[in-house]
Amino acid sequence: RKEVEQDPGPFNVPEGATVAFNCTYSNSASQSFFWYRQDCRKEPKLLMSVYSSGNEDGRFTAQLNRASQYISLLIRDSKLSDSATYLCVVNEPNSGYSTLTFGKGTMLLVSP
Amino acid sequence: AAGVIQSPRHLIKEKRETATLKCYPIPRHDTVYWYQQGPGQDPQFLISFYEKMQSDKGSIPDRFSAQQFSDYHSELNMSSLELGDSALYFCASSSERQLDEQFFGPGTRLTVL
């Protein structure tokens, strides 16, 4: 079983739609959680860090439920430029150093 | 703002050859991470360095080695290349103050023929 599981996707939505991605992680000792965005053949880019009960950044809202080991990302008013693969990323604590474990990603396609 | 620099951006090698990938972290970042991303796969952690010492080791093959130099740049050395080594190799860096937040370079696309 993969340590970080995400919705398989792809998600096809029209512009302006609201879309939510879900992610679960298996290591209860994980301390930090992130959503990265990756465009085709490009590097992953940090979209949001998710701490404690979650946070919001413009059209993006991330939620964390430690008890259920569940993370979500909500995108409101989708734009064409939001089309990308969204990676759920979890910190694996290891002797004070930070190792990131990536989910396989969920592809989002926003159409006109 | 300055980002992580990786070179070369593209590399074509033949089986059994060697390759060296270079990474220059964001200024004042002292931690460097290497990841391998195969086609259609998520990035897999290979190895990391903090203050020129190896800090963690992931799924790095024995044929690969890496080091971090006094100027904090890092090199990933790959020997006896195999077809399955064809992938995108990303370097990421972070600062001691925000170890968790890693910033990725544009990657090196390695093709082994």
Interface residues (C-beta under 8 A of the other chain):
Chain A: Q31 S32 F34 R41 K42 E43 P44 K45 L46 S49 L87 N91 N94 S95 Y97 S98 T99 L100 T101 F102 G103 K104 G105
Chain B: T31 Y33 Q41 D42 P43 Q44 F45 S48 Y50 S55 D56 G58 L88 F90 S94 L99 D100 E101 Q102 F103 F104 G105 P106 G107 R109
